[in-house]
Amino acid sequence: ADWSLRAVLPQVRCPLLAIHGEEDEYGSPAHPELIVALAGGATQCAVLPGVRHVPHREVSAHVIELVRKFIEQG
């Protein structure tokens, strides 16, 4: 219950795209939002409405487009 990534997230300096389903049954949108807020590099958060725990399977074309745009922004 006390485990947290808060202390190490500032060390993450590579570009980070956090993709999360808004209706994820295992975690809330607060998780990717916290990761993006605390990471030390360029970040982006995409919380996808109507999507659950497996965005890359549920809306694969949308996830591919998000990743493509994120990489192009470089």
All heavy atoms as TSV, in Angstrom:
chain	resi	resn	atom	element	x	y	z
A	1	ALA	N	N	0.815	-1.202	0.000
A	1	ALA	CA	C	0.000	0.000	0.000
A	1	ALA	C	C	0.857	1.263	0.000
A	1	ALA	O	O	0.396	2.303	-0.431
A	1	ALA	CB	C	-0.931	0.000	1.205
A	2	ASP	N	N	2.083	1.157	0.436
A	2	ASP	CA	C	2.958	2.334	0.510
A	2	ASP	C	C	3.831	2.515	-0.725
A	2	ASP	O	O	4.584	3.472	-0.811
A	2	ASP	CB	C	3.856	2.241	1.747
A	2	ASP	CG	C	3.069	2.321	3.038
A	2	ASP	OD1	O	1.993	2.961	3.037
A	2	ASP	OD2	O	3.514	1.732	4.039
A	3	TRP	N	N	3.753	1.574	-1.675
A	3	TRP	CA	C	4.602	1.636	-2.862
A	3	TRP	C	C	4.198	2.805	-3.743
A	3	TRP	O	O	3.014	3.062	-3.970
A	3	TRP	CB	C	4.473	0.323	-3.620
A	3	TRP	CG	C	5.355	0.235	-4.814
A	3	TRP	CD1	C	6.682	-0.067	-4.820
A	3	TRP	CD2	C	4.987	0.453	-6.175
A	3	TRP	NE1	N	7.155	-0.062	-6.109
A	3	TRP	CE2	C	6.132	0.266	-6.966
A	3	TRP	CE3	C	3.799	0.799	-6.798
A	3	TRP	CZ2	C	6.129	0.401	-8.338
A	3	TRP	CZ3	C	3.794	0.937	-8.166
A	3	TRP	CH2	C	4.952	0.738	-8.929
A	4	SER	N	N	5.193	3.536	-4.251
A	4	SER	CA	C	4.916	4.697	-5.092
A	4	SER	C	C	6.101	4.973	-6.021
A	4	SER	O	O	7.255	4.735	-5.648
A	4	SER	CB	C	4.666	5.928	-4.219
A	4	SER	OG	O	4.527	7.077	-5.021
A	5	LEU	N	N	5.798	5.492	-7.186
A	5	LEU	CA	C	6.826	5.911	-8.135
A	5	LEU	C	C	7.181	7.390	-8.007
A	5	LEU	O	O	8.041	7.891	-8.724
A	5	LEU	CB	C	6.355	5.643	-9.565
A	5	LEU	CG	C	6.238	4.191	-9.995
A	5	LEU	CD1	C	5.595	4.105	-11.367
A	5	LEU	CD2	C	7.599	3.529	-9.998
A	6	ARG	N	N	6.542	8.094	-7.119
A	6	ARG	CA	C	6.734	9.542	-6.997
A	6	ARG	C	C	8.204	9.954	-6.918
A	6	ARG	O	O	8.615	10.914	-7.548
A	6	ARG	CB	C	6.005	10.092	-5.779
A	6	ARG	CG	C	4.511	10.149	-5.941
A	6	ARG	CD	C	3.864	10.647	-4.633
A	6	ARG	NE	N	2.434	10.648	-4.747
A	6	ARG	CZ	C	1.714	11.724	-5.064
A	6	ARG	NH1	N	2.302	12.866	-5.282
A	6	ARG	NH2	N	0.405	11.640	-5.154
A	7	ALA	N	N	8.987	9.241	-6.148
A	7	ALA	CA	C	10.387	9.626	-5.944
A	7	ALA	C	C	11.243	9.449	-7.194
A	7	ALA	O	O	12.213	10.186	-7.384
A	7	ALA	CB	C	10.976	8.829	-4.787
A	8	VAL	N	N	10.905	8.500	-8.036
A	8	VAL	CA	C	11.753	8.221	-9.204
A	8	VAL	C	C	11.232	8.837	-10.504
A	8	VAL	O	O	11.989	8.935	-11.480
A	8	VAL	CB	C	11.976	6.700	-9.387
A	8	VAL	CG1	C	12.732	6.121	-8.212
A	8	VAL	CG2	C	10.678	5.979	-9.625
A	9	LEU	N	N	10.001	9.253	-10.550
A	9	LEU	CA	C	9.451	9.805	-11.796
A	9	LEU	C	C	10.227	11.021	-12.313
A	9	LEU	O	O	10.395	11.154	-13.528
A	9	LEU	CB	C	7.964	10.132	-11.641
A	9	LEU	CG	C	7.050	8.921	-11.750
A	9	LEU	CD1	C	5.631	9.289	-11.337
A	9	LEU	CD2	C	7.065	8.342	-13.150
A	10	PRO	N	N	10.729	11.908	-11.464
A	10	PRO	CA	C	11.516	13.029	-11.998
A	10	PRO	C	C	12.764	12.582	-12.758
A	10	PRO	O	O	13.296	13.319	-13.582
A	10	PRO	CB	C	11.884	13.830	-10.749
A	10	PRO	CG	C	10.786	13.528	-9.792
A	10	PRO	CD	C	10.456	12.071	-10.037
A	11	GLN	N	N	13.220	11.357	-12.529
A	11	GLN	CA	C	14.394	10.831	-13.237
A	11	GLN	C	C	14.046	10.373	-14.656
A	11	GLN	O	O	14.949	10.144	-15.458
A	11	GLN	CB	C	14.986	9.671	-12.448
A	11	GLN	CG	C	15.495	10.071	-11.085
A	11	GLN	CD	C	15.879	8.868	-10.254
A	11	GLN	OE1	O	16.369	7.864	-10.773
A	11	GLN	NE2	N	15.656	8.956	-8.960
A	12	VAL	N	N	12.769	10.233	-14.957
A	12	VAL	CA	C	12.339	9.829	-16.305
A	12	VAL	C	C	12.416	11.062	-17.189
A	12	VAL	O	O	11.609	11.971	-17.073
A	12	VAL	CB	C	10.909	9.241	-16.299
A	12	VAL	CG1	C	10.460	8.905	-17.719
A	12	VAL	CG2	C	10.835	8.026	-15.398
A	13	ARG	N	N	13.404	11.090	-18.073
A	13	ARG	CA	C	13.637	12.278	-18.887
A	13	ARG	C	C	13.363	12.053	-20.374
A	13	ARG	O	O	13.438	12.976	-21.166
A	13	ARG	CB	C	15.058	12.769	-18.669
A	13	ARG	CG	C	15.235	13.296	-17.255
A	13	ARG	CD	C	16.571	13.955	-17.058
A	13	ARG	NE	N	16.647	14.535	-15.725
A	13	ARG	CZ	C	17.075	13.892	-14.657
A	13	ARG	NH1	N	17.472	12.639	-14.757
A	13	ARG	NH2	N	17.117	14.485	-13.483
A	14	CYS	N	N	13.066	10.819	-20.740
A	14	CYS	CA	C	12.740	10.552	-22.145
A	14	CYS	C	C	11.305	10.998	-22.411
A	14	CYS	O	O	10.507	11.134	-21.484
A	14	CYS	CB	C	12.901	9.066	-22.454
A	14	CYS	SG	S	11.778	8.006	-21.537
A	15	PRO	N	N	10.951	11.258	-23.663
A	15	PRO	CA	C	9.563	11.605	-23.981
A	15	PRO	C	C	8.616	10.502	-23.501
A	15	PRO	O	O	8.907	9.319	-23.635
A	15	PRO	CB	C	9.560	11.704	-25.504
A	15	PRO	CG	C	10.979	12.003	-25.858
A	15	PRO	CD	C	11.809	11.263	-24.853
A	16	LEU	N	N	7.509	10.909	-22.917
A	16	LEU	CA	C	6.582	9.960	-22.297
A	16	LEU	C	C	5.152	10.273	-22.719
A	16	LEU	O	O	4.683	11.400	-22.548
A	16	LEU	CB	C	6.724	10.074	-20.779
A	16	LEU	CG	C	5.936	9.106	-19.929
A	16	LEU	CD1	C	6.736	8.775	-18.676
A	16	LEU	CD2	C	4.590	9.650	-19.549
A	17	LEU	N	N	4.499	9.305	-23.292
A	17	LEU	CA	C	3.090	9.409	-23.662
A	17	LEU	C	C	2.325	8.414	-22.810
A	17	LEU	O	O	2.509	7.207	-22.946
A	17	LEU	CB	C	2.887	9.103	-25.144
A	17	LEU	CG	C	1.450	8.962	-25.633
A	17	LEU	CD1	C	0.658	10.243	-25.403
A	17	LEU	CD2	C	1.425	8.562	-27.107
A	18	ALA	N	N	1.496	8.901	-21.914
A	18	ALA	CA	C	0.686	8.041	-21.047
A	18	ALA	C	C	-0.717	7.948	-21.642
A	18	ALA	O	O	-1.415	8.955	-21.745
A	18	ALA	CB	C	0.634	8.605	-19.635
A	19	ILE	N	N	-1.105	6.752	-22.034
A	19	ILE	CA	C	-2.429	6.509	-22.617
A	19	ILE	C	C	-3.226	5.684	-21.618
A	19	ILE	O	O	-2.751	4.662	-21.126
A	19	ILE	CB	C	-2.310	5.764	-23.959
A	19	ILE	CG1	C	-1.504	6.599	-24.952
A	19	ILE	CG2	C	-3.700	5.447	-24.512
A	19	ILE	CD1	C	-1.191	5.885	-26.245
A	20	HIS	N	N	-4.449	6.130	-21.343
A	20	HIS	CA	C	-5.257	5.472	-20.308
A	20	HIS	C	C	-6.728	5.512	-20.711
A	20	HIS	O	O	-7.209	6.517	-21.227
A	20	HIS	CB	C	-5.069	6.232	-18.989
A	20	HIS	CG	C	-5.697	5.586	-17.816
A	20	HIS	ND1	N	-5.105	4.575	-17.107
A	20	HIS	CD2	C	-6.885	5.802	-17.209
A	20	HIS	CE1	C	-5.886	4.201	-16.109
A	20	HIS	NE2	N	-6.982	4.936	-16.158
A	21	GLY	N	N	-7.423	4.415	-20.487
A	21	GLY	CA	C	-8.863	4.388	-20.719
A	21	GLY	C	C	-9.601	5.038	-19.558
A	21	GLY	O	O	-9.352	4.705	-18.401
A	22	GLU	N	N	-10.481	5.952	-19.874
A	22	GLU	CA	C	-11.226	6.675	-18.835
A	22	GLU	C	C	-12.044	5.724	-17.960
A	22	GLU	O	O	-12.259	5.992	-16.777
A	22	GLU	CB	C	-12.139	7.710	-19.491
A	22	GLU	CG	C	-12.874	8.598	-18.514
A	22	GLU	CD	C	-13.706	9.627	-19.230
A	22	GLU	OE1	O	-14.579	9.248	-20.041
A	22	GLU	OE2	O	-13.470	10.825	-18.977
A	23	GLU	N	N	-12.470	4.619	-18.527
A	23	GLU	CA	C	-13.280	3.662	-17.781
A	23	GLU	C	C	-12.481	2.424	-17.378
A	23	GLU	O	O	-13.042	1.348	-17.179
A	23	GLU	CB	C	-14.505	3.287	-18.611
A	23	GLU	CG	C	-15.386	4.492	-18.863
A	23	GLU	CD	C	-16.636	4.181	-19.658
A	23	GLU	OE1	O	-17.091	3.028	-19.649
A	23	GLU	OE2	O	-17.150	5.118	-20.285
A	24	ASP	N	N	-11.159	2.588	-17.226
A	24	ASP	CA	C	-10.290	1.493	-16.803
A	24	ASP	C	C	-10.746	0.986	-15.442
A	24	ASP	O	O	-10.857	1.754	-14.490
A	24	ASP	CB	C	-8.846	1.981	-16.712
A	24	ASP	CG	C	-7.840	0.875	-16.452
A	24	ASP	OD1	O	-8.195	-0.113	-15.777
A	24	ASP	OD2	O	-6.705	1.003	-16.919
A	25	GLU	N	N	-11.033	-0.303	-15.374
A	25	GLU	CA	C	-11.545	-0.893	-14.133
A	25	GLU	C	C	-10.450	-1.155	-13.104
A	25	GLU	O	O	-10.742	-1.495	-11.957
A	25	GLU	CB	C	-12.323	-2.179	-14.435
A	25	GLU	CG	C	-11.519	-3.260	-15.108
A	25	GLU	CD	C	-11.475	-3.192	-16.628
A	25	GLU	OE1	O	-11.511	-2.095	-17.222
A	25	GLU	OE2	O	-11.380	-4.269	-17.234
A	26	TYR	N	N	-9.180	-0.975	-13.491
A	26	TYR	CA	C	-8.069	-1.258	-12.578
A	26	TYR	C	C	-7.345	-0.016	-12.082
A	26	TYR	O	O	-6.483	-0.112	-11.205
A	26	TYR	CB	C	-7.060	-2.201	-13.243
A	26	TYR	CG	C	-7.671	-3.517	-13.621
A	26	TYR	CD1	C	-7.947	-3.805	-14.951
A	26	TYR	CD2	C	-7.995	-4.459	-12.661
A	26	TYR	CE1	C	-8.522	-5.022	-15.312
A	26	TYR	CE2	C	-8.573	-5.670	-13.009
A	26	TYR	CZ	C	-8.826	-5.939	-14.331
A	26	TYR	OH	O	-9.393	-7.139	-14.680
A	27	GLY	N	N	-7.614	1.127	-12.648
A	27	GLY	CA	C	-6.938	2.347	-12.236
A	27	GLY	C	C	-7.712	3.563	-12.695
A	27	GLY	O	O	-8.472	3.494	-13.656
A	28	SER	N	N	-7.505	4.660	-12.028
A	28	SER	CA	C	-8.216	5.885	-12.386
A	28	SER	C	C	-7.344	6.759	-13.276
A	28	SER	O	O	-6.118	6.586	-13.325
A	28	SER	CB	C	-8.605	6.656	-11.125
A	28	SER	OG	O	-7.511	7.403	-10.643
A	29	PRO	N	N	-7.949	7.725	-13.950
A	29	PRO	CA	C	-7.163	8.663	-14.754
A	29	PRO	C	C	-6.135	9.444	-13.924
A	29	PRO	O	O	-5.208	10.020	-14.478
A	29	PRO	CB	C	-8.216	9.600	-15.348
A	29	PRO	CG	C	-9.452	8.762	-15.417
A	29	PRO	CD	C	-9.381	7.894	-14.174
A	30	ALA	N	N	-6.273	9.425	-12.620
A	30	ALA	CA	C	-5.297	10.108	-11.765
A	30	ALA	C	C	-3.909	9.485	-11.921
A	30	ALA	O	O	-2.903	10.185	-11.770
A	30	ALA	CB	C	-5.742	10.056	-10.313
A	31	HIS	N	N	-3.831	8.204	-12.223
A	31	HIS	CA	C	-2.531	7.531	-12.349
A	31	HIS	C	C	-1.702	8.101	-13.499
A	31	HIS	O	O	-0.579	8.555	-13.266
A	31	HIS	CB	C	-2.719	6.019	-12.484
A	31	HIS	CG	C	-3.268	5.397	-11.257
A	31	HIS	ND1	N	-4.471	4.740	-11.228
A	31	HIS	CD2	C	-2.790	5.354	-9.990
A	31	HIS	CE1	C	-4.705	4.312	-10.011
A	31	HIS	NE2	N	-3.714	4.666	-9.237
A	32	PRO	N	N	-2.196	8.100	-14.739
A	32	PRO	CA	C	-1.370	8.672	-15.808
A	32	PRO	C	C	-1.173	10.178	-15.641
A	32	PRO	O	O	-0.128	10.702	-16.019
A	32	PRO	CB	C	-2.138	8.336	-17.086
A	32	PRO	CG	C	-3.544	8.145	-16.646
A	32	PRO	CD	C	-3.452	7.557	-15.266
A	33	GLU	N	N	-2.140	10.860	-15.078
A	33	GLU	CA	C	-2.000	12.298	-14.863
A	33	GLU	C	C	-0.866	12.586	-13.879
A	33	GLU	O	O	-0.093	13.530	-14.065
A	33	GLU	CB	C	-3.323	12.895	-14.391
A	33	GLU	CG	C	-4.378	12.885	-15.484
A	33	GLU	CD	C	-5.791	13.155	-14.994
A	33	GLU	OE1	O	-6.009	13.287	-13.771
A	33	GLU	OE2	O	-6.694	13.206	-15.854
A	34	LEU	N	N	-0.741	11.774	-12.841
A	34	LEU	CA	C	0.346	11.930	-11.875
A	34	LEU	C	C	1.693	11.617	-12.521
A	34	LEU	O	O	2.674	12.346	-12.313
A	34	LEU	CB	C	0.125	11.021	-10.665
A	34	LEU	CG	C	1.206	11.092	-9.593
A	34	LEU	CD1	C	1.160	12.434	-8.880
A	34	LEU	CD2	C	1.040	9.963	-8.598
A	35	ILE	N	N	1.747	10.566	-13.308
A	35	ILE	CA	C	2.988	10.205	-13.999
A	35	ILE	C	C	3.458	11.361	-14.874
A	35	ILE	O	O	4.624	11.765	-14.836
A	35	ILE	CB	C	2.789	8.928	-14.836
A	35	ILE	CG1	C	2.608	7.722	-13.903
A	35	ILE	CG2	C	3.949	8.714	-15.803
A	35	ILE	CD1	C	2.109	6.472	-14.598
A	36	VAL	N	N	2.552	11.932	-15.639
A	36	VAL	CA	C	2.881	13.048	-16.526
A	36	VAL	C	C	3.289	14.284	-15.723
A	36	VAL	O	O	4.230	14.988	-16.087
A	36	VAL	CB	C	1.686	13.333	-17.466
A	36	VAL	CG1	C	1.813	14.671	-18.148
A	36	VAL	CG2	C	1.567	12.216	-18.490
A	37	ALA	N	N	2.631	14.526	-14.626
A	37	ALA	CA	C	2.939	15.704	-13.812
A	37	ALA	C	C	4.323	15.607	-13.170
A	37	ALA	O	O	5.003	16.623	-13.015
A	37	ALA	CB	C	1.879	15.889	-12.732
A	38	LEU	N	N	4.741	14.408	-12.806
A	38	LEU	CA	C	5.993	14.255	-12.069
A	38	LEU	C	C	7.190	13.863	-12.920
A	38	LEU	O	O	8.332	13.982	-12.465
A	38	LEU	CB	C	5.809	13.231	-10.948
A	38	LEU	CG	C	4.796	13.598	-9.862
A	38	LEU	CD1	C	4.693	12.481	-8.841
A	38	LEU	CD2	C	5.158	14.912	-9.203
A	39	ALA	N	N	6.972	13.381	-14.130
A	39	ALA	CA	C	8.089	12.965	-14.971
A	39	ALA	C	C	8.962	14.165	-15.323
A	39	ALA	O	O	8.484	15.297	-15.425
A	39	ALA	CB	C	7.581	12.281	-16.230
A	40	GLY	N	N	10.239	13.896	-15.520
A	40	GLY	CA	C	11.191	14.972	-15.727
A	40	GLY	C	C	11.372	15.426	-17.157
A	40	GLY	O	O	12.045	16.413	-17.405
A	41	GLY	N	N	10.797	14.735	-18.122
A	41	GLY	CA	C	10.971	15.101	-19.526
A	41	GLY	C	C	9.678	15.575	-20.157
A	41	GLY	O	O	8.706	15.882	-19.471
A	42	ALA	N	N	9.687	15.606	-21.478
A	42	ALA	CA	C	8.495	16.001	-22.235
A	42	ALA	C	C	7.428	14.923	-22.068
A	42	ALA	O	O	7.698	13.739	-22.231
A	42	ALA	CB	C	8.844	16.168	-23.705
A	43	THR	N	N	6.229	15.342	-21.712
A	43	THR	CA	C	5.156	14.389	-21.438
A	43	THR	C	C	3.859	14.794	-22.112
A	43	THR	O	O	3.649	15.962	-22.423
A	43	THR	CB	C	4.885	14.247	-19.933
A	43	THR	OG1	O	4.445	15.516	-19.430
A	43	THR	CG2	C	6.109	13.782	-19.171
A	44	GLN	N	N	3.007	13.802	-22.274
A	44	GLN	CA	C	1.649	14.035	-22.769
A	44	GLN	C	C	0.768	12.943	-22.182
A	44	GLN	O	O	1.173	11.791	-22.074
A	44	GLN	CB	C	1.623	13.980	-24.284
A	44	GLN	CG	C	0.277	14.288	-24.888
A	44	GLN	CD	C	0.344	14.274	-26.409
A	44	GLN	OE1	O	1.381	14.480	-27.009
A	44	GLN	NE2	N	-0.777	13.992	-27.023
A	45	CYS	N	N	-0.448	13.319	-21.802
A	45	CYS	CA	C	-1.402	12.375	-21.248
A	45	CYS	C	C	-2.631	12.331	-22.151
A	45	CYS	O	O	-3.150	13.375	-22.545
A	45	CYS	CB	C	-1.810	12.798	-19.834
A	45	CYS	SG	S	-2.943	11.650	-19.026
A	46	ALA	N	N	-3.059	11.125	-22.474
A	46	ALA	CA	C	-4.272	10.946	-23.272
A	46	ALA	C	C	-5.199	9.997	-22.519
A	46	ALA	O	O	-4.921	8.807	-22.411
A	46	ALA	CB	C	-3.930	10.377	-24.645
A	47	VAL	N	N	-6.272	10.551	-21.955
A	47	VAL	CA	C	-7.290	9.745	-21.283
A	47	VAL	C	C	-8.431	9.588	-22.283
A	47	VAL	O	O	-9.050	10.570	-22.687
A	47	VAL	CB	C	-7.755	10.404	-19.967
A	47	VAL	CG1	C	-8.862	9.587	-19.331
A	47	VAL	CG2	C	-6.572	10.550	-19.008
A	48	LEU	N	N	-8.677	8.345	-22.691
A	48	LEU	CA	C	-9.614	8.081	-23.770
A	48	LEU	C	C	-11.001	7.748	-23.241
A	48	LEU	O	O	-11.188	6.749	-22.542
A	48	LEU	CB	C	-9.086	6.924	-24.624
A	48	LEU	CG	C	-7.641	7.077	-25.124
A	48	LEU	CD1	C	-7.245	5.875	-25.955
A	48	LEU	CD2	C	-7.471	8.359	-25.897
A	49	PRO	N	N	-11.997	8.578	-23.571
A	49	PRO	CA	C	-13.359	8.339	-23.104
A	49	PRO	C	C	-13.947	7.058	-23.688
A	49	PRO	O	O	-13.671	6.699	-24.839
A	49	PRO	CB	C	-14.136	9.570	-23.577
A	49	PRO	CG	C	-13.301	10.223	-24.603
A	49	PRO	CD	C	-11.889	9.766	-24.404
A	50	GLY	N	N	-14.710	6.358	-22.870
A	50	GLY	CA	C	-15.381	5.151	-23.316
A	50	GLY	C	C	-14.465	3.946	-23.463
A	50	GLY	O	O	-14.879	2.910	-23.964
A	51	VAL	N	N	-13.220	4.074	-23.040
A	51	VAL	CA	C	-12.229	3.006	-23.186
A	51	VAL	C	C	-11.892	2.465	-21.802
A	51	VAL	O	O	-11.828	3.203	-20.829
A	51	VAL	CB	C	-10.965	3.536	-23.902
A	51	VAL	CG1	C	-9.893	2.468	-23.994
A	51	VAL	CG2	C	-11.327	4.046	-25.283
A	52	ARG	N	N	-11.662	1.155	-21.751
A	52	ARG	CA	C	-11.379	0.498	-20.477
A	52	ARG	C	C	-9.880	0.270	-20.297
A	52	ARG	O	O	-9.089	1.178	-20.530
A	52	ARG	CB	C	-12.198	-0.780	-20.378
A	52	ARG	CG	C	-13.703	-0.448	-20.379
A	52	ARG	CD	C	-14.531	-1.664	-20.281
A	52	ARG	NE	N	-14.224	-2.344	-19.024
A	52	ARG	CZ	C	-15.102	-2.812	-18.185
A	52	ARG	NH1	N	-16.378	-2.667	-18.451
A	52	ARG	NH2	N	-14.750	-3.432	-17.089
A	53	HIS	N	N	-9.478	-0.937	-19.933
A	53	HIS	CA	C	-8.111	-1.218	-19.500
A	53	HIS	C	C	-7.113	-1.485	-20.629
A	53	HIS	O	O	-5.905	-1.443	-20.414
A	53	HIS	CB	C	-8.125	-2.426	-18.536
A	53	HIS	CG	C	-6.812	-2.720	-17.916
A	53	HIS	ND1	N	-6.190	-1.861	-17.032
A	53	HIS	CD2	C	-5.976	-3.781	-18.045
A	53	HIS	CE1	C	-5.056	-2.379	-16.633
A	53	HIS	NE2	N	-4.884	-3.543	-17.235
A	54	VAL	N	N	-7.573	-1.738	-21.841
A	54	VAL	CA	C	-6.659	-2.147	-22.911
A	54	VAL	C	C	-6.855	-1.264	-24.155
A	54	VAL	O	O	-7.331	-1.736	-25.197
A	54	VAL	CB	C	-6.866	-3.641	-23.255
A	54	VAL	CG1	C	-5.721	-4.163	-24.091
A	54	VAL	CG2	C	-7.012	-4.490	-22.004
A	55	PRO	N	N	-6.496	0.013	-24.068
A	55	PRO	CA	C	-6.734	0.920	-25.190
A	55	PRO	C	C	-6.141	0.443	-26.514
A	55	PRO	O	O	-6.762	0.620	-27.560
A	55	PRO	CB	C	-6.076	2.226	-24.747
A	55	PRO	CG	C	-6.054	2.157	-23.271
A	55	PRO	CD	C	-5.888	0.703	-22.932
A	56	HIS	N	N	-4.955	-0.152	-26.483
A	56	HIS	CA	C	-4.314	-0.564	-27.737
A	56	HIS	C	C	-5.080	-1.686	-28.437
A	56	HIS	O	O	-4.902	-1.898	-29.631
A	56	HIS	CB	C	-2.847	-0.964	-27.508
A	56	HIS	CG	C	-2.668	-2.179	-26.659
A	56	HIS	ND1	N	-2.828	-2.152	-25.287
A	56	HIS	CD2	C	-2.343	-3.448	-26.981
A	56	HIS	CE1	C	-2.598	-3.363	-24.806
A	56	HIS	NE2	N	-2.303	-4.172	-25.809
A	57	ARG	N	N	-5.958	-2.359	-27.729
A	57	ARG	CA	C	-6.810	-3.377	-28.367
A	57	ARG	C	C	-8.210	-2.829	-28.646
A	57	ARG	O	O	-8.818	-3.184	-29.644
A	57	ARG	CB	C	-6.916	-4.608	-27.477
A	57	ARG	CG	C	-5.634	-5.385	-27.424
A	57	ARG	CD	C	-5.838	-6.717	-26.760
A	57	ARG	NE	N	-4.564	-7.416	-26.691
A	57	ARG	CZ	C	-4.277	-8.294	-25.773
A	57	ARG	NH1	N	-5.153	-8.591	-24.830
A	57	ARG	NH2	N	-3.109	-8.885	-25.768
A	58	GLU	N	N	-8.703	-1.992	-27.749
A	58	GLU	CA	C	-10.075	-1.490	-27.880
A	58	GLU	C	C	-10.205	-0.444	-28.979
A	58	GLU	O	O	-11.228	-0.405	-29.670
A	58	GLU	CB	C	-10.541	-0.908	-26.543
A	58	GLU	CG	C	-10.631	-1.944	-25.432
A	58	GLU	CD	C	-10.940	-1.316	-24.100
A	58	GLU	OE1	O	-11.898	-0.523	-24.005
A	58	GLU	OE2	O	-10.209	-1.618	-23.131
A	59	VAL	N	N	-9.228	0.414	-29.098
A	59	VAL	CA	C	-9.250	1.490	-30.105
A	59	VAL	C	C	-7.863	1.604	-30.740
A	59	VAL	O	O	-7.218	2.646	-30.697
A	59	VAL	CB	C	-9.710	2.833	-29.495
A	59	VAL	CG1	C	-11.198	2.806	-29.163
A	59	VAL	CG2	C	-8.903	3.201	-28.255
A	60	SER	N	N	-7.424	0.516	-31.337
A	60	SER	CA	C	-6.048	0.439	-31.832
A	60	SER	C	C	-5.712	1.541	-32.843
A	60	SER	O	O	-4.631	2.127	-32.768
A	60	SER	CB	C	-5.752	-0.935	-32.408
A	60	SER	OG	O	-6.645	-1.247	-33.452
A	61	ALA	N	N	-6.594	1.844	-33.752
A	61	ALA	CA	C	-6.306	2.886	-34.748
A	61	ALA	C	C	-6.098	4.239	-34.072
A	61	ALA	O	O	-5.211	5.011	-34.459
A	61	ALA	CB	C	-7.419	2.955	-35.783
A	62	HIS	N	N	-6.891	4.520	-33.066
A	62	HIS	CA	C	-6.758	5.790	-32.337
A	62	HIS	C	C	-5.434	5.848	-31.578
A	62	HIS	O	O	-4.750	6.873	-31.593
A	62	HIS	CB	C	-7.942	5.970	-31.383
A	62	HIS	CG	C	-7.968	7.284	-30.691
A	62	HIS	ND1	N	-8.010	8.486	-31.365
A	62	HIS	CD2	C	-7.954	7.589	-29.380
A	62	HIS	CE1	C	-8.015	9.480	-30.490
A	62	HIS	NE2	N	-7.977	8.955	-29.282
A	63	VAL	N	N	-5.067	4.746	-30.943
A	63	VAL	CA	C	-3.798	4.700	-30.202
A	63	VAL	C	C	-2.620	4.874	-31.163
A	63	VAL	O	O	-1.683	5.628	-30.882
A	63	VAL	CB	C	-3.673	3.392	-29.386
A	63	VAL	CG1	C	-2.260	3.208	-28.854
A	63	VAL	CG2	C	-4.684	3.386	-28.255
A	64	ILE	N	N	-2.674	4.222	-32.306
A	64	ILE	CA	C	-1.607	4.359	-33.301
A	64	ILE	C	C	-1.480	5.812	-33.738
A	64	ILE	O	O	-0.380	6.347	-33.873
A	64	ILE	CB	C	-1.854	3.424	-34.499
A	64	ILE	CG1	C	-1.625	1.974	-34.072
A	64	ILE	CG2	C	-0.974	3.800	-35.692
A	64	ILE	CD1	C	-2.110	0.954	-35.073
A	65	GLU	N	N	-2.607	6.472	-33.947
A	65	GLU	CA	C	-2.583	7.887	-34.357
A	65	GLU	C	C	-2.007	8.771	-33.248
A	65	GLU	O	O	-1.224	9.688	-33.520
A	65	GLU	CB	C	-3.991	8.341	-34.743
A	65	GLU	CG	C	-4.058	9.738	-35.283
A	65	GLU	CD	C	-3.285	9.951	-36.587
A	65	GLU	OE1	O	-2.909	8.972	-37.254
A	65	GLU	OE2	O	-3.057	11.127	-36.933
A	66	LEU	N	N	-2.365	8.514	-32.000
A	66	LEU	CA	C	-1.798	9.272	-30.885
A	66	LEU	C	C	-0.280	9.113	-30.827
A	66	LEU	O	O	0.455	10.090	-30.645
A	66	LEU	CB	C	-2.395	8.798	-29.552
A	66	LEU	CG	C	-3.827	9.193	-29.250
A	66	LEU	CD1	C	-4.331	8.449	-28.015
A	66	LEU	CD2	C	-3.925	10.689	-29.036
A	67	VAL	N	N	0.180	7.888	-30.977
A	67	VAL	CA	C	1.625	7.618	-30.939
A	67	VAL	C	C	2.321	8.283	-32.119
A	67	VAL	O	O	3.387	8.898	-31.962
A	67	VAL	CB	C	1.887	6.094	-30.915
A	67	VAL	CG1	C	3.369	5.799	-31.067
A	67	VAL	CG2	C	1.354	5.482	-29.621
A	68	ARG	N	N	1.717	8.199	-33.300
A	68	ARG	CA	C	2.308	8.830	-34.480
A	68	ARG	C	C	2.484	10.332	-34.271
A	68	ARG	O	O	3.558	10.891	-34.504
A	68	ARG	CB	C	1.446	8.570	-35.727
A	68	ARG	CG	C	2.071	9.106	-37.033
A	68	ARG	CD	C	1.100	9.038	-38.200
A	68	ARG	NE	N	-0.050	9.914	-38.039
A	68	ARG	CZ	C	-0.033	11.255	-38.167
A	68	ARG	NH1	N	1.095	11.872	-38.443
A	68	ARG	NH2	N	-1.130	11.969	-38.007
A	69	LYS	N	N	1.441	10.991	-33.793
A	69	LYS	CA	C	1.506	12.432	-33.557
A	69	LYS	C	C	2.519	12.773	-32.471
A	69	LYS	O	O	3.257	13.757	-32.581
A	69	LYS	CB	C	0.125	12.960	-33.166
A	69	LYS	CG	C	-0.823	13.034	-34.327
A	69	LYS	CD	C	-2.181	13.573	-33.892
A	69	LYS	CE	C	-3.138	13.649	-35.052
A	69	LYS	NZ	N	-4.474	14.126	-34.627
A	70	PHE	N	N	2.588	11.961	-31.439
A	70	PHE	CA	C	3.528	12.196	-30.346
A	70	PHE	C	C	4.969	12.110	-30.866
A	70	PHE	O	O	5.809	12.946	-30.552
A	70	PHE	CB	C	3.297	11.175	-29.221
A	70	PHE	CG	C	4.166	11.394	-28.034
A	70	PHE	CD1	C	3.933	12.424	-27.143
A	70	PHE	CD2	C	5.223	10.531	-27.780
A	70	PHE	CE1	C	4.739	12.625	-26.041
A	70	PHE	CE2	C	6.026	10.702	-26.663
A	70	PHE	CZ	C	5.786	11.757	-25.804
A	71	ILE	N	N	5.236	11.110	-31.694
A	71	ILE	CA	C	6.584	10.948	-32.250
A	71	ILE	C	C	6.918	12.104	-33.192
A	71	ILE	O	O	8.039	12.636	-33.153
A	71	ILE	CB	C	6.696	9.594	-32.975
A	71	ILE	CG1	C	6.663	8.454	-31.938
A	71	ILE	CG2	C	7.972	9.518	-33.809
A	71	ILE	CD1	C	6.518	7.072	-32.541
A	72	GLU	N	N	5.973	12.520	-33.996
A	72	GLU	CA	C	6.219	13.632	-34.931
A	72	GLU	C	C	6.504	14.933	-34.203
A	72	GLU	O	O	7.272	15.755	-34.689
A	72	GLU	CB	C	5.017	13.802	-35.862
A	72	GLU	CG	C	4.953	12.791	-36.963
A	72	GLU	CD	C	3.773	13.001	-37.900
A	72	GLU	OE1	O	2.924	13.881	-37.623
A	72	GLU	OE2	O	3.691	12.277	-38.902
A	73	GLN	N	N	5.878	15.131	-33.041
A	73	GLN	CA	C	6.107	16.355	-32.265
A	73	GLN	C	C	7.530	16.391	-31.715
A	73	GLN	O	O	8.035	17.459	-31.406
A	73	GLN	CB	C	5.104	16.463	-31.121
A	73	GLN	CG	C	3.700	16.707	-31.568
A	73	GLN	CD	C	2.702	16.614	-30.419
A	73	GLN	OE1	O	3.076	16.334	-29.293
A	73	GLN	NE2	N	1.439	16.849	-30.724
A	74	GLY	N	N	8.110	15.191	-31.580
A	74	GLY	CA	C	9.481	14.965	-31.187
A	74	GLY	C	C	10.029	15.736	-30.105
A	74	GLY	O	O	10.989	16.048	-29.686
